[in-house]
Amino acid sequence: MLTWILATLTRQPFLECLRHLVPVSLAQLAAYTAATAWQPRWMPLSLARLIAVAVMAPFAALAMIALPRYGRAAAYLATAQGAGSVVMLTLIALVFGLLFTAVALYLQRKERERQAERERLALERDLLDARLRLLQAQIEPHFLFNTLANVLVLVESGSAQAAPVLRHLIAYLRAAMPRLTDADATLDTELQLVRAYLELMRMRMPDRLQFAVTVDPALHQLRFPAMALLTLVENAVKHGIDPSMAGGKIEVGGKNDGGNVALWVEDSGVGISESAAPGTGLANVKARLQACYGNSARLEMHEAEPQGLRVELHFTKEPACLQSQH
């Protein structure tokens, strides 16, 4: 169609116009590709592509008219027909080149949006699956049966610990069960779950476990991925305190430094060298943290002094997806 338009306007043979349009189009395509590879930081990539295609149009048109005529190029371009051919070829290349570029950019943007939506839906499914797996791991039948059996023994022996253990179990279940569908969980609700879990663990091994939870109150209403902190606490009990004959202490802390938030779980158990290697639990915590706070969010593991393991979560407080509306 473009060739027919050019042939009609310039009154040149169809094949001659086709011979001009094809190289000009290829030159504009090369300019588009070069702008894509360049990816300038000081302007949007889409604008750079449009400018590259527009700038290439007159140079390519001039080259296609002048080069085949060699030494006669200057004389031919000085004529009305020569100048008109260059102008007409430039206008057609400019108009349709920009039009096709705009269409291509639009289609690419729509495809990126569709891809982002597919990734978002896949991530939501993964997060729901992870939350289900975490909840199942936290309220496993053997955990409930063992705790209830301990309560029964305490009741039958007339121990004064029966009522506190039962209260902590109820508090833990009350905190844990609603979290399955809680899309607006805050750090405060997460800390309630952590305290209830640690109280239960301390009832199970009163001589071997101590704990402290000291998180900046200003962070309590921060939105936070459900059960992420609890996963770190469970790992500290399972891989740090349980294997140690002497037991130890678990410290849960958090601070806010100008919008940069740090949360940590530190235990004085057997340490990182004897602990299990990072598994799916820590991978899920990191993935959910980055899904909410971006790729800058990170999970770090350090050896604690004099022994034990410290796991830290670092992220920025600002993103709207997790900033509390309270």
Solvent accessible surface area in square Angstrom, and as a share of the most:
residue,aa,sasa,rsa
1,M,161,0.72
2,L,36,0.18
3,T,11,0.06
4,W,159,0.56
5,I,43,0.22
6,L,5,0.02
7,A,15,0.12
8,T,76,0.44
9,L,98,0.49
10,T,22,0.13
11,R,223,0.81
12,Q,23,0.10
13,P,92,0.58
14,F,106,0.44
15,L,133,0.66
16,E,42,0.19
17,C,0,0.00
18,L,71,0.35
19,R,112,0.41
20,H,3,0.01
21,L,11,0.06
22,V,71,0.41
23,P,44,0.28
24,V,1,0.00
25,S,54,0.35
26,L,108,0.54
27,A,28,0.21
28,Q,15,0.06
29,L,106,0.53
30,A,60,0.46
31,A,9,0.07
32,Y,31,0.12
33,T,79,0.46
34,A,63,0.49
35,A,5,0.04
36,T,40,0.23
37,A,86,0.66
38,W,149,0.52
39,Q,108,0.48
40,P,11,0.07
41,R,242,0.88
42,W,176,0.62
43,M,35,0.16
44,P,85,0.54
45,L,54,0.27
46,S,51,0.33
47,L,79,0.39
48,A,4,0.03
49,R,20,0.07
50,L,52,0.26
51,I,76,0.38
52,A,25,0.19
53,V,4,0.02
54,A,27,0.21
55,V,81,0.47
56,M,62,0.28
57,A,0,0.00
58,P,56,0.35
59,F,134,0.56
60,A,8,0.06
61,A,0,0.00
62,L,78,0.39
63,A,33,0.25
64,M,43,0.19
65,I,2,0.01
66,A,17,0.14
67,L,114,0.57
68,P,48,0.30
69,R,39,0.14
70,Y,186,0.71
71,G,78,0.75
72,R,153,0.56
73,A,15,0.12
74,A,81,0.63
75,A,69,0.54
76,Y,35,0.13
77,L,46,0.23
78,A,88,0.68
79,T,65,0.38
80,A,95,0.73
81,Q,109,0.49
82,G,0,0.00
83,A,44,0.34
84,G,33,0.32
85,S,5,0.04
86,V,24,0.14
87,V,83,0.48
88,M,51,0.23
89,L,2,0.01
90,T,21,0.12
91,L,87,0.43
92,I,10,0.05
93,A,6,0.05
94,L,53,0.26
95,V,87,0.50
96,F,40,0.17
97,G,11,0.11
98,L,58,0.29
99,L,90,0.45
100,F,113,0.47
101,T,9,0.05
102,A,48,0.37
103,V,71,0.41
104,A,35,0.27
105,L,24,0.12
106,Y,109,0.42
107,L,104,0.52
108,Q,66,0.29
109,R,109,0.40
110,K,65,0.27
111,E,77,0.34
112,R,141,0.52
113,E,79,0.35
114,R,119,0.43
115,Q,75,0.33
116,A,57,0.44
117,E,75,0.34
118,R,115,0.42
119,E,99,0.44
120,R,109,0.40
121,L,72,0.36
122,A,37,0.28
123,L,65,0.32
124,E,83,0.37
125,R,146,0.53
126,D,82,0.43
127,L,40,0.20
128,L,93,0.46
129,D,62,0.32
130,A,3,0.02
131,R,42,0.15
132,L,63,0.32
133,R,127,0.46
134,L,15,0.08
135,L,16,0.08
136,Q,117,0.52
137,A,55,0.43
138,Q,5,0.02
139,I,27,0.14
140,E,57,0.26
141,P,88,0.55
142,H,110,0.49
143,F,33,0.14
144,L,41,0.21
145,F,133,0.55
146,N,86,0.44
147,T,14,0.08
148,L,85,0.42
149,A,50,0.39
150,N,67,0.35
151,V,12,0.07
152,L,100,0.50
153,V,93,0.54
154,L,41,0.20
155,V,88,0.50
156,E,130,0.58
157,S,80,0.52
158,G,66,0.63
159,S,39,0.25
160,A,92,0.71
161,Q,90,0.40
162,A,11,0.08
163,A,53,0.41
164,P,25,0.16
165,V,9,0.05
166,L,72,0.36
167,R,147,0.54
168,H,42,0.19
169,L,5,0.02
170,I,78,0.40
171,A,39,0.30
172,Y,0,0.00
173,L,50,0.25
174,R,168,0.61
175,A,21,0.16
176,A,0,0.00
177,M,108,0.48
178,P,80,0.50
179,R,7,0.02
180,L,51,0.25
181,T,117,0.68
182,D,40,0.20
183,A,91,0.71
184,D,86,0.45
185,A,5,0.04
186,T,12,0.07
187,L,0,0.00
188,D,35,0.18
189,T,46,0.27
190,E,0,0.00
191,L,0,0.00
192,Q,91,0.40
193,L,0,0.00
194,V,0,0.00
195,R,88,0.32
196,A,10,0.07
197,Y,19,0.07
198,L,0,0.00
199,E,35,0.16
200,L,6,0.03
201,M,10,0.04
202,R,86,0.31
203,M,54,0.24
204,R,117,0.43
205,M,10,0.04
206,P,91,0.57
207,D,138,0.72
208,R,69,0.25
209,L,1,0.01
210,Q,118,0.53
211,F,33,0.14
212,A,32,0.25
213,V,26,0.15
214,T,98,0.57
215,V,12,0.07
216,D,49,0.25
217,P,107,0.67
218,A,69,0.53
219,L,0,0.00
220,H,40,0.18
221,Q,83,0.37
222,L,3,0.02
223,R,42,0.15
224,F,4,0.02
225,P,10,0.06
226,A,1,0.01
227,M,0,0.00
228,A,0,0.00
229,L,0,0.00
230,L,0,0.00
231,T,6,0.03
232,L,4,0.02
233,V,0,0.00
234,E,30,0.14
235,N,43,0.22
236,A,8,0.06
237,V,4,0.02
238,K,131,0.56
239,H,48,0.22
240,G,2,0.02
241,I,0,0.00
242,D,55,0.29
243,P,75,0.47
244,S,12,0.08
245,M,181,0.81
246,A,91,0.70
247,G,4,0.04
248,G,19,0.19
249,K,75,0.32
250,I,0,0.00
251,E,72,0.32
252,V,1,0.01
253,G,1,0.01
254,G,7,0.06
255,K,116,0.49
256,N,49,0.25
257,D,99,0.51
258,G,81,0.78
259,G,7,0.06
260,N,92,0.47
261,V,2,0.01
262,A,10,0.08
263,L,0,0.00
264,W,42,0.15
265,V,3,0.02
266,E,37,0.16
267,D,6,0.03
268,S,39,0.25
269,G,0,0.00
270,V,29,0.17
271,G,7,0.06
272,I,60,0.30
273,S,100,0.64
274,E,129,0.58
275,S,22,0.14
276,A,55,0.43
277,A,86,0.67
278,P,86,0.54
279,G,43,0.41
280,T,109,0.64
281,G,19,0.18
282,L,16,0.08
283,A,60,0.46
284,N,27,0.14
285,V,0,0.00
286,K,88,0.37
287,A,49,0.38
288,R,5,0.02
289,L,1,0.00
290,Q,50,0.22
291,A,41,0.32
292,C,30,0.18
293,Y,11,0.04
294,G,33,0.32
295,N,136,0.70
296,S,81,0.52
297,A,0,0.00
298,R,111,0.41
299,L,30,0.15
300,E,48,0.21
301,M,56,0.25
302,H,79,0.35
303,E,119,0.53
304,A,10,0.07
305,E,150,0.67
306,P,129,0.81
307,Q,95,0.42
308,G,3,0.03
309,L,21,0.10
310,R,61,0.22
311,V,11,0.06
312,E,23,0.10
313,L,0,0.00
314,H,35,0.16
315,F,9,0.04
316,T,50,0.29
317,K,40,0.17
318,E,118,0.53
319,P,40,0.25
320,A,85,0.66
321,C,76,0.46
322,L,14,0.07
323,Q,54,0.24
324,S,17,0.11
325,Q,137,0.61
326,H,169,0.75
